[in-house]
């Protein structure tokens, strides 16, 4: 796995140093603040990274704490996040999440998968993002990029992100789990794209099932 991760970074840096993912930027800007990571991940669903980064920044300029967001009016939050997809639903969700964090967890985001997925709008991918980017706990958040690249490489042969997560957890040593989402997402955005992947510049193509099949 180390060879794959390092090869991805070498490829990206040889083409053009990649822009950080939205969650990595959020982690750095918010110093890993769990509540910001949680809300930012909920907002990021089906939204481009650059838009997520801007919206989350604007949101936390207005609502800096759990208490403030829990007391917010839906229409006010909608105005701030209206540029992202499904903003009506997401505005209600993040306010509801803030209320639950405030009332049930004393303002602190839980660090446990089972508790995280009980929150509105939080599935396994979002929960795993919180574990990785907020708490630096080994987990494998699987989005469309991680799912696609894992199958292209031949690391897994799965139909859904949930299946991919479980298969990767079985196959990959835990010491690499924290790196997978960030590196695979950047690689999927910059090199191993859904259409016309840049196989010619890829430094791990000899390890890739997709490349060996398409080249033959």
N, C-alpha and C positions, 0 to 999 in steps of 0.2 A: 504493500500500500504506500509505503514511503516513496518508492520510485514513481508511482502514479502522481502523487501530490506534488512532488518536486518537479516532475516533468511538466505538469500543468503550469506551475508558476514560471518555469523557465520559458515555456512557449509564450505565455502572455507577455512577459517582460521583453522578449525578443521582438514581438510585434508592436506592442504599445503597452506600457505599464497600465494595468486595469484600474478603473475607478472602484473605490471600495463599495461593497454592497450597502444597501440602505440600513440593514441591521447592524453592520459593523460601524457605519458612521454614527448611528444612534447610540451604540454602545460607547463610542469614544466621546461624543458630545455630552452625553448624559452620565458619563463615568460609570456605565454599567447599572444605572438605577433601574431596579426590577420593574417598577410600575411603568416607567417610560418605555421599557422594552416590551412589556406586555401590551400596552395600548398601541404602540407603534406597529407591532406584529399583527394585531387585529386589523389595523387600518391598511396594512400593506397588501392584504389579499386582493388579487386581481388588479393591482395598481403598479405602475412603473416606479422603479426605485427613486428616480429623481423627483417624482411627484410626492411619493411617500415622505421623503426627507423634508421637503418644504412644508407639507401639511402638518407633520408632527412638530416641526419647529414652531410653526404658527400657533398650534393648539396649546403647546406648553408655555408660550408667552402669555396666554390668557389664563390658563389653568395650571398652576405650578405644582399643586399637591393633589393627593387623593381626595381630600375633603372638598377642595374647590371644584373638581370635576364632578364629584358626586352631587353637588348642589347646582350644577349647571342646568340651564334650560336647553331642551333638545334643539329648538330653532336657532339658538345662538351657536351651538356646536355645529349644526348643519351649515351655517354660513361660513364657518372656518374651513370645514373639510369638504365642501361641495364639489371641489375639483377631482375628487377620487371616486371610484366606482362604488355604487350602492351606499352613497353617503347617508341616506335616510336611515337605513338599517344599521349602519355602523355607528351613527351618532347615538342612537338609542342603546346599542350594545355597550359602547365604552362607558356611558353614564351608568348603566346597570352594573357593569363590572366594577366601576369605582365604588358604587354603593355597597356591593357585596364585600369588596376588600375592606372598606371602612367598617362595616357592621359585623362581619364574621371573622375578620382576620386582623383586627386592630390596625388597619392601614398598611399591613405588610403583605406582599405578594407571597403566596405559598410556594415552597420549593419542591413540591411533590407532584408527580404526573397525575395521579388519581384525583387530587384536589384541583389541579389546574383545569382539567378537562370538564369539570362541573361548571365552570364559568361560562356565561353566554358568549357564543362565537368562538370558543376555544376548543379546537380539536387537537389531535396528536401533534401535527406539524407546529402549530402555534405554541403548544406547551413545550415541545422540544426546543424551539427557538428561545423561549424564556430560560429554560434550563441551561442552554449553551451560552447565550449572550449576556444573560443577567447574573447567573450563578456559577458559570464555568463548570457545570456538571456534565460529565460525559453523556451525550445523547446524539441522535442523528436526525435532525429535521430534514424531511424529504419533501421538496417542492418539485415542480415540473422539470427543473434543470437536473437535480440530483437523480430523479427517476429516469430521465432520458439517458443521461450519461452513464449511469450504472448499468443500464441494459445495453447500451451501445458497446461499452467496454467488454461486456460479458461477465461482469462481476455478479450479476443476478439475471434471472429470466422471469420477470414478474409483470403483472398486468396493472397493478395499482400502486400508488405511493405507499400505502400501508403495508403491502406485501414487500415492497422494496426496503422499507425501514427494518422490518423483522429479518429479512434475508441478509442485509448488510450488518446488522447487529451480530448475527451468527458467524459471519465470515470475517469481519474486520476486527483486529485487536482494538480494545477499548482506548488505548493510548492515542489513536488517530481520530477518534470520534469528534473531538472539538474542532478539527480542521476541515472536516468533510463538507459541511454545508457552505461555509464561506468560500472555499476553493472551488468546489463544483459549480456553485452559482455564478461566480465570476467567469469560470471557464465556459459555462453555458451561454452567458450573455455576450462573451467576446470571441470565442473560438468554436466551440462545439454547438453551434446554433441549430435550432430545429430544422431549418431549411438551409441547404448548402453549407454544411460544416466545413471549416477550413483545415481539411485533412492534410493539405500540402505543407503546412507549417507546424503541424502537431508533432511534438517530440515523443509522444507515447503511442503513436499510431501502430507500431509493431506489437503493442500489447492489446490492441483494439480489435474486437470481434467484428464490429461494423466495418472497419477499414479493410480487414482481410477478406471479408465477404464481397464488399463493393469493388475491391481492386482485382479480384479474380475473374 
